[in-house]
Amino acid sequence: MKQVIARITKNEHVAARYYKMRIESRYLARDIKPGQFVQVKCSDMIYPLLRRPLGCHRILKDGIEMLYEVVGKGTEILSKRKKGEFLDIIGPLGNGFNITRNPKPETRNPILVAGGIGVAPLAALAEKLAYSVERIADRKRKKIYVLIGGKTKNHITCENDFKKIGCKVYVSTEDGTKGRKGFVTDLLKTYLSAIRYPLSATIYACGPTEMLKAVAQIAKAKQVPCQVLLEEHMACGIGACLGCPVKVKAKYVVRNTNYEYKMVCKDGPVFDAEEIIW
């Protein structure tokens, strides 16, 4: 982790309130891993005081790409930054997804589940998984499935990006304007019920907390390994302010207490789904 001043090479509107920004930084391109994030100073002025945490959407040769949603003043300011300007960034931060270069049987068929802007960090993960899949002998059996959910068709993004990687992509919207009508968790239930060997899969999910809770319950019922990337408000990004706690199962029972708290920014943002007390 270190502070870098990176040049913006692209910052464009892609869908609804979503924007994609590319920045140049060979250091971040080399060191960041899927699931990790950076803390971005949105403005050169004092306001807004706090940095904004943005996940790594794609890892490029000379930098990274970030997909973000305009939800407040900070991201609104960020959306107006121009190509050629410079950003003050701290990263990489947190712990990313736990994947191996040569997948074990339980990671044979990765299932990526995204809700809304939760699709952002899963593109980098899909590219990393695809890179691993290309290096194993049994290529035809190794598939990467991506399930994307959103409120409407305007909230669905990155579908074509995943297809270019070689993923099989399925979409659901709450109002039925694109793909299957319903929640992305409905897609997950349908898929896991249809495959012959659910234990040959593993799930990686990112999205709203209630969605992740539902995904964790489905994964547990099917005995499928599951990792979740939590979305949380973060101030410092290094665990110092204690502003992003998550309740997890304790390794040791102390004074009849079987739970403890971890910081999403420092100990996560990726956790084993069974570790979290939902």
Helices and strands as residue ranges (DSSP letters): E 2-15, E 18-24, H 26-31, E 37-41, E 52-55, E 58-59, E 63-69, H 73-79, E 86-93, G 105-107, E 109-115, G 116-119, H 122-133, G 139-141, E 145-150, G 153-155, H 159-165, E 168-173, E 180-181, H 184-194, G 198-200, E 201-206, H 209-222, E 226-229, E 245-254, E 257-263, H 264-267, E 270-272, G 273-275
